[in-house]
Amino acid sequence: MTPPSTALWSIVIPTIWRSSYTLELLQKLNNEALVGEIILIDNAPDEGSPDLSGIHKIIHYFLQILQMIYQII
């Protein structure tokens, strides 16, 4: 079955910013027409995340926020 032409992908990327390619990958995904959103799970927010303000498709979650959500459930 072929997805409709209006279907967009949601991309989930867990990261600890060890790869120098991560930011480049995010920029490429941001420019991809088939990507609707990028969900970024930052597992190392204390180590300094790069400036992501130019990547408008990112939904940026920190690990601590996710841990708090799971503690509530």
C-alpha positions as CSV (number, residue, x, y, z in Angstrom):
1,M,0.0,0.0,0.0
2,T,1.4,3.4,-1.0
3,P,1.0,6.2,1.6
4,P,-0.9,9.3,0.5
5,S,1.3,12.0,-1.1
6,T,0.4,14.3,1.8
7,A,1.8,11.9,4.5
8,L,4.7,13.3,6.5
9,W,7.2,11.4,8.5
10,S,7.9,11.9,12.2
11,I,11.6,11.3,13.0
12,V,12.7,10.4,16.5
13,I,16.4,10.9,17.3
14,P,17.9,10.1,20.8
15,T,21.3,11.8,21.1
16,I,24.1,12.5,23.6
17,W,25.9,14.7,21.0
18,R,28.9,12.4,20.6
19,S,28.7,12.4,16.8
20,S,29.8,15.4,14.8
21,Y,27.3,14.3,12.2
22,T,24.2,14.8,14.4
23,L,23.7,18.5,13.7
24,E,24.3,18.1,10.0
25,L,21.7,15.3,10.0
26,L,19.2,17.5,11.7
27,Q,19.7,20.3,9.2
28,K,19.2,17.8,6.3
29,L,16.0,16.4,7.8
30,N,14.7,19.9,8.4
31,N,15.1,20.6,4.7
32,E,13.4,17.3,3.7
33,A,9.8,17.9,2.3
34,L,8.6,14.5,3.6
35,V,9.6,15.2,7.2
36,G,6.9,16.8,9.2
37,E,8.6,16.9,12.6
38,I,11.8,15.9,14.3
39,I,11.5,14.7,17.9
40,L,14.9,15.2,19.6
41,I,15.6,13.5,22.9
42,D,18.6,15.1,24.4
43,N,20.2,12.6,26.8
44,A,23.1,15.0,27.7
45,P,21.6,18.5,28.1
46,D,24.1,19.4,30.7
47,E,27.0,19.0,28.2
48,G,25.7,21.8,26.1
49,S,23.4,21.4,23.1
50,P,24.1,23.2,19.9
51,D,22.0,26.1,18.7
52,L,18.9,24.5,17.2
53,S,16.9,27.7,16.6
54,G,17.2,27.5,12.8
55,I,15.7,24.0,12.6
56,H,12.0,24.8,12.8
57,K,10.8,21.2,12.6
58,I,12.4,20.2,15.9
59,I,10.4,19.3,19.0
60,H,13.2,19.3,21.5
61,Y,12.7,17.1,24.6
62,F,15.2,16.8,27.4
63,L,15.7,13.4,29.2
64,Q,14.7,14.9,32.6
65,I,11.3,16.0,31.3
66,L,10.7,12.5,30.0
67,Q,11.7,11.0,33.3
68,M,9.2,13.2,35.1
69,I,6.4,12.2,32.8
70,Y,7.1,8.5,33.4
71,Q,7.2,9.1,37.1
72,I,3.7,10.6,37.0
73,I,2.3,7.7,34.9
